[in-house]
Amino acid sequence: MIPDALGAYSENGPSGAAITREEFVSLRDGAKGLMHRIPSEHKARLIELGYIEEVFGGIRLTKRWQMRIAEG
């Protein structure tokens, strides 16, 4: 992920769907298994952008983002 001048993050740089630094921290916490720490407003936005998904009453990183994190 590449931060832009405003501190937002996106997969492909500033032209992609950017998330805030705080949303990125929530996404990183989720990758560490700390989904319960993601604030509801971050959860809604990260779901909307396809970073996380709701499954069986919980949330998890989408397969795409699981693979990206595994790649480093």
MOPE-V120658 format. One line per field, one symbol per residue. burial: # if it has 16 or more other C-alpha atoms within 10 Angstrom, else .. A space follows every 10 residues. Layout:
# MOPE-V120658
burial->???
This chain:
# MOPE-V120658
burial->..#....### ...#...### ..##.###.# #...#..#.. .##..##... ###.....## #...#..... ..
